[in-house]
């Protein structure tokens, strides 16, 4: 993998959740290629907001599911 970590199947996640994680990974890989240090403030803000939006619902859903199992 480009970042050196394995990105195999994510056990316990739904297809939608896996897609959200994959999109977030793609956003991060794209940002790495653009070299975060050279990005202007507006671009960094958009990147963070895009990642937050992608992952916020996923984290809420996973947390809710974990609470139901407890």
Phi, psi and omega in degrees: 000153184300328182262006175086358180252145179291141178235064180275193179302148180254100185296142176087354180261149176283171178299319179298316180296318178297321178296319179298318178295317180297318178297319179296319177299318179297319177299316180293319179297320178297317179296321178298320179295330181275357180059096184310325183295337182263357181282143177284168185301319181296319179293319178296319179298315178298320178298312181298317180295322178296315179295317179300316179297319181293320188266339184301308180297322179297313180296318177300316181295316180294317180298317179298317181295319179295321179294323179293328180283339183284000000 
